[in-house]
Amino acid sequence: MKKLFPFMKKYTKYAILCPILMILEVVADIIIPYLMSLIVDVGIAGRDINYVVKVGIVMILAALFGMVMGIMSSHYGAKAGYGFAAEIRKATFKKVQSFSYANLDKFSVSSLITRLTNDCNTLGQVAMMSLRMAVRAPFMMIFALIMALRINASLAGVFMVSIPVMAVFLVIIMTKARPLFIKMQSRVDRVNAIIQENLTGIRVVKSFNRQSHEEQRFKERNDSLRDTALYAISKVIMVGPLMNIVTYSTIIAVLWFGGKQVVVGSMGSGELISFVTYITQILMSLMMLSMFFMQLLRGMASASRINEVLETDSEIKEDSSPVMNMADGSIKFDNVSFAYPLSSEEALKNISLEIKSGETVGVIGSTGSSKSTLVQLIPRLYDVTAGAVEVGGVDVKKYHIKTLRDKVAFVLQKNVLFSGTIRENMKWGNENATDEQIINALRLSQAWEFVSGYEDGLDHIVVQGGDNFSGGQKQRLAIARALLKSPEVIVLDDSTSAVDMGTDAKIQKAFKEELGSVTTIIIAQRISSIQHADKILVMNEGEIESTGTHETLMESSPIYKEIYESQQKGVVGQ
């Protein structure tokens, strides 16, 4: 937990005020039983109404003072606690944004969501309880114990039995509960994982009529979370009954021995009443501490999960003196090999390749031939295992990450649009882009033909994920967004697969005419999408099987020729 303390710095003022005000509330709560004893033993015993009224007014003022201090303490505690959680969430989210693809492969999306929500909220609650309950309970116990000793030191000996017994109960239960809370958080991860998977693929679930199957999968994980939570809580709730038994046993003992002292006159009735009140305050303080420690156990589990994210260094390390400018869009792969994290098998093997600035390069190959892996090394979405990748004559590892990724536009296989408007999505490519620039990019990607048909044009609403657009429309919008970066290199990773051949041809023609100086790499399944390219790479099992133009590959590459002929048969068959 102490590793997270720096996130409280912004709320230091509230973190200091909260416990101070809480202590003042405790002082008010401690004074009231003493004043009560004075009313009984002095005012009522002496039938002095004025004394009773005076002390009663002081009691009311003390209660009001305590109430005000308590409210203010709660307010500042909430600001500090949930502000602390917000700072941790912000730092964790920022850390996730810095992760490379390799880091993201380590943490599941559902687990990161749980950490950013559930775990951060738990830490906020623990922080708030630490400032309030963890301060109130010990001070209440100490002050009440002092007052109890002041009233009757011999009777206070009862605590020598009850307090150790309660402490033993707490230690035993805490030891049993901690691993269960850690297990419970992992069960939350599993539930979030299936919720995310199901909602993301809800159309597939419905199209295959697999609702019952998904409900059963969810039920299994949900029941597992429920059972783990119930088991953990069953351990924790034992604290309450055990504490009550000790508390009431202590009160009975005090009333027995204290009652005898009242009878013989060595103790006043009011003192016995206030003594019992102090006993209750002491033992209730112990119960509050037990509740705090139970929550602290959950907080410790959450803290370890948050720290795991914060202490994970990005696989992508930036050079101490990064290059801030890119000369051109030339690309060189120098004996590059690559293996995914936690995999011993190389996805790419000994790749050597040179692409001149402004060239259009097509990449084709069978599924699993590592086409996407090859191009993901250019903007450093992954780092090479061996060898080097150069862009503009400079090793990509020497570039400032922002410079590299601004100049290497990447249109992924899975096109994601964000909720907002078309204009807002386009400005991801260039936040300062004018409407004219946006429309030009949309024309190049052949997206303007449908965007212009909307009454609200660029202000047309995009729902989350862009689900109000077809697959082909999303691909064209994603290409336009990438073009607005004014890149030196643009990579289209199978990003026209959902576009009809006629529109695809228009996109390729527009690229050739308007983006002559931009290096274009096109990964495609259809040879027609790359047939015009200056150079075509044929990938096979992580290696470049052959390189050339369409004509030369038809003669030299059996794989390329086979793909072409199979696709031609498909066209003729249609």
ABEGO torsion letter per residue (X at the ends): XAAAAAAAAAAAAAAAAAAAAAAAAAAAAAAAAAAAAAAAAAAAAAGBAAAAAAAAAAAAAAAAAAAAAAAAAAAAAAAAAAAAAAAAAAAAAAAAAABBAAAAAABBAAAAAAAABAAAAAAAAAAAAAAAAAAAAAAAAAAAAAAAAAABAAAAAAAAAAAAAAAAAAAAAAAAAAAAAAAAAAAAAAAAAAAAAAAAAAAAAAAAGAAAAAAAAAAAAAAAAAAAAAAAAAAAAAAAAAAAAAAAAAAAAAAAAAAAAAAAGABBAAAAAAAAAAAAAAAAAAAAAAAAAAAAAAAAAAAAAAAAAAABBBABBBBABBBABBABABBBBBGBBBBBBGBABBABBGBBBBBBBGBBBBBBEBBGAGAAAAAAAAAGABBBABEBBBBGGBBAAABBAAAAAAABBBBBABBBBBBEBAAAAAAAABAABBAAAAAAAAAAAGAAAAAAABAAEAABBBBBGGAABBAAAAAAAAAAAAAAAGBABBBBBGAAAABBAAAAAAAAAAAAAAAAABBBBBBBABAAAAAABABBBBBBGGBBABBEBAAAAAAABAAAAAAAAAAAAAAAAX
